[in-house]
Amino acid sequence: MGEIEKMTLESESLIDDRLNKLKELMPEVFSESGIDFDKLRLELGDEVDEGLERYAFTWPGKADAIRQSQMSSTATLRPRIEKSRSRDGEDGSFDSDNIYIEGDNLEVLKLLQRGYHGKVKMIYIDPPYNTGHDFVYKDNFGNSVDNYKEQAGLAGQSNADTSGRYHSDWCSMMYPRLRLARELLTDDGVIFISIDDNEDRNLRILCDEVFGEANFVSQLIWERAYSPKNDAKYVSNSHDYVLVYAKSIERFVIGRLPRTDEANARYKNPDNDPRGVWKPSDLSVKTYSPDSDYPITTPSGRVVEPPAGRCWSLSRNAFRERLQDNRIWFGPNGDSVPCIKRFLTELKYDGMAPTSIMFYKEVGHSQEGAKELVSLFDGKGYFDGPKPTKLLQRLITLANLSTGDIVLDFFSGSASTAHAMFLQELGKDDRYQFILVQLPEPCDPKRDAYKDGYETLCDIGEGRIRRAGDKIKTELEESNRQLKLGEGPKQLPDIGFRVFELDESGIEKPEPGQLLFDVVKPDRSDMDIVFEMMLKWGLELTLPVEKSEAAGYPIWSVACDELVCCMSRGLTIEALEAIADMEPRRVLILDSVLDDTLKLNAVQIFKHAGERMGCEIELRTV
C-alpha cells in the first residue's frame, strides 16, 4: 500500500466485466494494445463465422441500445428512511431485507451491477406491452439523472402505433434492460416476462439473443379472461404469455407444483401390493423395435400382441424381470392387455410438472388482480391491469427459490410481486428478499389516486405493500389466537421494505483547475454518502449500518466493520489506529478530513494492520 486509492464513482461497466471474463478464459488473445483478433480467431477455430450473410435481428437504433447498456452510471441511490418500513410493519424504520427503488430502471440496473452481480435468483417483469397507448421509456445518452427526471414527468406519453419507429422504440427500450438484467441472475437463475401478442414475437427474438436460444425454458400461456368478449372485432383474446428463460439451462431446476388430491386419486392398490398405491401405464410405444415385438400370454391364457405399428417398451428379458417382481398388471381378472405398475412412492420427482397453460381457476384472472388491489384501497381502483397474486405465486414456485434468494421486479407497477412474496412465505420457514424498481410516473390529477394523495405510481406501489403487509399481519395474529392443540404459531414474514431514490451523486466533481475543500454536496447527509459508497464498492444495500466512535472520533460502520467511513473533520492518528484495531476490510476517508501527514500515517497504519490480519485493507478516499 503505497498511496490511498481514489474511490470510483461509476457503476460497473458491462464491457469491463466481459473483458475480464474473456481475459480469464483466454489471456493469450490480449496484447498491450488490446484484443488480438487474429489470435482470437485461431483459438475459436471453426466457430468463427466470417460469412457476409447471416441471420440476425436488427432495427433502427440497435447500436445505440447496445451502447446504452455499456455506459456506466455516476448516479446513486439515496435512502428514504421516512418512507421505509420495518420487518414487522412499523413505519420509519430501516431494518428490512426488502428494497423498493424509485427511479429509472435502466440506471438502477447499472447501479446494482457491483453489489448484486450474479446474486438474483428470479426476475419477473411486466413491461409495457406496446399497445400504442401505454408508456414506453424514451432513453437518451445525456445525464442519467436528468434523463430519469425527464422520464418521470412523461405521464400519459405513449408510443403511438402510427409512429414509423413503433416497434424499434420498444425494442430499443427493452434490449439494454434485458442485457443488464441477465448479468444480475445467478447461474441457476430464471427470468419471467409477461407480454401479449403486440410484441411477443420481437421479445422472443430479443431474449434468444440476450439469454441464448438454448436457454429458452417455455412460453407459458396465462388464461387471463374467464369469459369471451362478444364485441371483439375478430377473436376474443383470452390469454397473455409469460416467457421463461434460464441463465443456464443446465443449472436451472424448475420448481414443481404440489400434488393435488385429484392427481393422487389416480393411484390405487387393487392387488394390495406392499409397495403402496400405483397406477397402470401403457406397455406399448410408437418407436418400433423388432426385438420388442413379441406375444405375451396373460394369466387367463389369452395371447396379446402389441398394437399395429407399435411394440412393447420392454425387451423379453426386461418383461420377465418385471413380471417376477409383480410390476405387470393384467387387470382384476388376469385377462387384460398388460400394463406397467407405476408406484407413487417411486416417482422420479417430488410434486407435479407444471403445464404450459396456466388456467385462471388455478392462478387467477385479470379481474381478480384488479379486485385484490381494490380491496386493499377501500374499494378504489388506483391502477390498471395489476397481475393477480396467485399468478405471481405460481411463477415464484417455478423459480424454485430457497431461503435468502433475491427476486427482482424492475417494472413493479402496483407491487403485485411484493404482495405475492408475502403470501408465498406464509406458513413456511423459507424467507426471500425482493428488489422492486418503479419510475415515479405522475398520477393523472383527474383520477382518484391523485385526489387521495397518491401523486406517483411509486406512492401507489408503496401504499399497496403497506396495506398488504398490514392485512397479512392482522389475519396472522387472528389465526394464531385460534390455534388447535399441537399447532405452533405461524411466523410473520418480513413485511417491510427500504426505500431508495435515484439521484445524482452526492460527491462534487471539481472543474479543471478548481480545488474543492468539501466534496460532499450541501444537501447530502452522512447516511446518503455511506450508502453511495456501499453501492459503488459493491456492498448489498440491506447490510446493517451503524454510527459509532473510534477514539472519540465519529465513524460509520457497515456490516460489523466490513466498511468503515470517516467523514467528519477532526480525524486523528489515534482514531486511525483505533479503526485499524477494528480490523475492517475496507476504509473510506473523505479527502477534506485528511492532510498530508494523516495520509502518510493512514497508509502505514492500515498496511501494518493488514499484515496482522493476513489480508490487505482496502483504503480509499473520495
Order of alpha helices (4+ residues) and beta strands (2+ residues): beta-alpha-beta-beta-alpha-alpha-beta-beta-alpha-alpha-beta-alpha-alpha-beta-alpha-beta-beta-alpha-beta-beta-beta-beta-beta-alpha-beta-beta-beta-alpha-alpha-alpha-beta-alpha-beta-alpha-alpha-beta-alpha-beta-beta-beta-alpha-beta-alpha-beta
